[in-house]
Amino acid sequence: MPNDVLNGIVLRTTDYRESDRIMSVLSKERGLITVTARGCRKPNHRLAAFASQFTYGEMEVNERAGKLQLSSAAVLESFYSIRESYEQLLSASRIANAAERVADRGDPNDDLFLLVYHALSVISYGENDPKDTELCFMAKLLRMEGFAPALTYCVKCGRDLRGEKEVRFSNSLGGSVCERCGSAFLTVSTLSLEALRRMMLIDPGEMRRVRLPENVRRELEPLIYDYAEYVFEFKVKR
């Protein structure tokens, strides 16, 4: 079988045997795939530069016994600076983990691929807080997967909530709730919900513009992740 040429972003790596590495790769052409880079952990190995987390590049792979092996690779972007900052590394790791959990094997998703690429680019080269990019990524991922919460009206009675200072938020109901309909739910400011709404709508290439006030960041992080875990039905790494 001839080798396939794929474009991919390495989301996760696992060392295997003495010198191999197994990579979970989000590919543009096949969606999520697992690729083994044999011998890549040997000193000066030709595949070593590609076989690391967050690397984006062009891969030549061959299939043997139903498993993909890396034959050659060209690094197009290493996002190296991510590894030099704990905050950047943490946010990038959370993005990679979430992307891996929602990606489909064998089913390409251009929107997800571009979202991950732009998020890693902003974290690596942008000047904003990596947490802001991380939260924007999660907000856009929720919308992309069809789980955009209601943010401007009460999901129970339909009341317009944009004039309120604070409202409630319900994971089970799928969004904002007025005080009369859900006083037991999480309290959140409408300022934070407006920030969430805008992040869901912003173009991936414009994520570098997202700069959240500290109070909004503190409110949105648990809200976004708790809601994501509820709708995705798996534990999101955070």
C-alpha positions in Angstrom: 0.0 0.0 0.0 1.5 3.4 -0.9 2.2 5.9 1.8 -0.3 8.6 2.7 0.7 12.2 3.2 -1.3 13.9 6.0 -1.2 17.3 7.7 -1.5 16.9 11.5 -1.1 18.4 14.9 0.3 16.2 17.6 -2.1 16.4 20.6 -0.5 13.8 22.9 2.5 11.5 23.0 3.3 8.3 24.9 6.8 6.8 25.1 6.8 3.1 24.0 9.4 0.5 24.3 13.0 1.7 24.4 13.0 4.3 21.7 9.5 4.5 20.1 6.7 7.0 20.7 3.0 6.7 20.0 1.3 9.9 19.0 -2.4 11.0 19.0 -2.6 13.3 16.0 -5.4 15.5 14.8 -5.1 15.2 11.1 -6.8 17.4 8.5 -7.5 14.5 6.2 -8.6 11.7 8.6 -9.5 13.3 11.8 -8.0 11.8 15.0 -5.4 9.1 14.3 -2.8 7.2 16.2 0.7 7.1 14.7 3.8 5.3 15.9 7.2 7.0 15.4 9.6 4.1 15.6 13.1 4.9 17.0 12.3 8.6 17.3 13.8 8.8 20.9 17.2 7.8 19.7 19.8 10.6 19.7 19.6 12.8 16.5 16.8 10.6 15.0 15.3 12.1 11.9 11.7 11.8 13.3 12.6 13.3 16.7 11.7 16.9 15.8 8.2 16.0 14.8 7.3 13.5 17.5 6.5 15.9 20.3 3.3 17.4 21.6 1.8 20.5 19.8 4.0 20.0 16.7 2.2 20.8 13.4 3.5 19.4 10.2 3.2 17.2 7.1 3.5 13.4 7.8 4.1 10.5 5.5 2.6 7.4 7.1 2.2 3.8 6.1 -0.2 1.2 7.4 1.0 -2.1 8.7 -1.3 -4.7 10.4 -3.9 -2.0 10.7 -1.6 0.5 12.5 -0.1 3.7 11.2 3.6 4.2 11.3 5.5 7.4 10.6 7.8 7.2 7.6 8.9 10.8 7.4 7.8 14.2 8.5 8.3 17.9 7.9 7.8 20.3 10.8 5.8 23.3 9.7 5.4 24.8 13.2 6.7 23.6 16.5 5.1 26.2 18.7 8.3 25.8 20.7 7.6 28.8 23.0 4.7 27.0 24.6 7.2 24.7 26.4 9.0 27.7 27.9 6.1 28.9 30.1 4.1 26.9 32.6 1.0 28.9 32.0 1.2 28.5 28.2 1.9 24.8 28.6 -1.0 24.2 30.9 -3.5 26.0 28.6 -2.2 24.3 25.5 -2.4 20.9 27.2 -6.0 21.5 28.1 -6.8 22.5 24.6 -5.1 19.4 23.2 -6.9 17.2 25.7 -10.4 18.6 24.9 -9.7 18.4 21.1 -8.7 14.8 21.4 -11.8 13.9 23.4 -14.3 15.4 20.9 -12.5 14.5 17.6 -13.8 11.6 15.6 -11.5 8.9 14.3 -11.5 8.7 10.5 -13.8 11.7 10.2 -12.0 14.9 9.2 -13.2 18.2 10.8 -11.7 21.3 9.2 -13.3 23.6 11.8 -11.8 21.7 14.7 -8.5 21.5 13.0 -8.3 25.2 12.4 -9.6 26.0 15.9 -6.8 24.0 17.5 -4.2 25.5 15.1 -5.2 29.1 15.8 -5.5 28.5 19.6 -2.0 27.1 19.7 -0.7 29.9 17.5 -2.2 32.6 19.8 -0.8 30.9 23.0 2.6 30.6 21.4 2.9 34.0 19.8 0.1 36.2 21.2 0.5 38.8 24.0 -2.8 38.0 25.8 -3.2 35.7 28.8 -3.1 32.1 27.6 -6.1 31.4 29.9 -8.1 33.8 27.8 -7.3 31.8 24.7 -8.0 28.6 26.5 -11.5 29.8 27.6 -12.2 31.1 24.1 -11.3 27.8 22.6 -13.6 26.0 25.0 -16.4 28.4 24.3 -16.0 27.9 20.5 -15.7 24.2 20.9 -19.1 24.1 22.8 -20.7 26.0 20.0 -19.0 23.9 17.3 -20.3 20.7 18.9 -23.9 22.0 19.1 -23.9 22.9 22.8 -24.0 26.7 22.8 -25.8 27.7 25.9 -28.6 30.3 26.0 -27.1 33.5 27.4 -29.4 36.5 26.8 -32.8 35.1 28.0 -34.2 32.8 30.6 -34.4 29.3 29.2 -37.5 28.5 31.3 -39.7 31.6 30.9 -38.1 33.4 27.9 -37.5 36.6 29.8 -34.9 38.9 28.3 -32.0 39.1 30.8 -29.7 41.6 29.1 -30.7 44.4 31.5 -29.9 42.4 34.6 -26.6 42.7 36.5 -26.6 39.1 37.7 -28.5 36.0 36.6 -28.3 32.3 37.2 -26.8 29.6 35.0 -28.0 26.0 34.8 -26.0 23.2 33.1 -29.0 20.9 33.0 -31.3 23.5 31.4 -28.6 24.7 29.0 -28.0 28.3 29.9 -29.1 31.4 31.8 -32.1 31.4 34.1 -33.8 34.4 35.8 -34.0 34.6 39.6 -37.7 33.7 39.7 -37.1 30.5 37.7 -34.0 29.2 39.3 -32.7 30.8 42.4 -30.8 27.7 43.4 -28.5 27.7 40.3 -25.0 29.3 39.9 -25.0 33.1 40.1 -23.1 34.7 37.3 -22.8 38.3 36.0 -24.3 39.3 32.7 -21.0 40.9 31.9 -19.4 37.4 32.0 -22.1 35.9 29.9 -21.7 38.6 27.3 -18.0 37.8 27.2 -18.8 34.2 26.7 -21.3 35.0 23.9 -18.7 37.1 22.0 -16.0 34.4 22.4 -18.3 31.8 20.9 -18.9 34.0 17.8 -15.4 35.4 17.2 -13.5 34.1 14.2 -10.7 31.7 15.3 -8.1 33.9 13.6 -9.1 36.7 15.8 -8.7 34.9 19.2 -5.6 37.1 19.9 -8.0 39.9 20.6 -9.6 38.2 23.6 -8.6 39.9 26.8 -10.8 39.2 29.8 -10.9 41.2 33.0 -9.7 39.1 36.0 -13.2 39.0 37.6 -14.7 37.7 34.3 -11.9 35.1 33.9 -12.5 33.8 37.4 -16.3 33.5 36.8 -16.1 31.9 33.4 -13.5 29.2 34.0 -15.6 27.0 36.3 -18.8 27.8 34.5 -17.4 26.8 31.1 -15.6 23.7 32.3 -18.5 22.5 34.4 -20.9 23.0 31.5 -18.5 21.3 29.1 -18.2 18.2 31.4 -22.0 18.1 31.7 -22.8 18.2 28.0 -19.8 16.2 26.7 -20.2 13.6 29.5 -16.6 13.2 30.2 -14.1 14.8 32.6 -12.3 17.7 30.9 -8.7 18.1 32.0 -8.3 21.4 33.9 
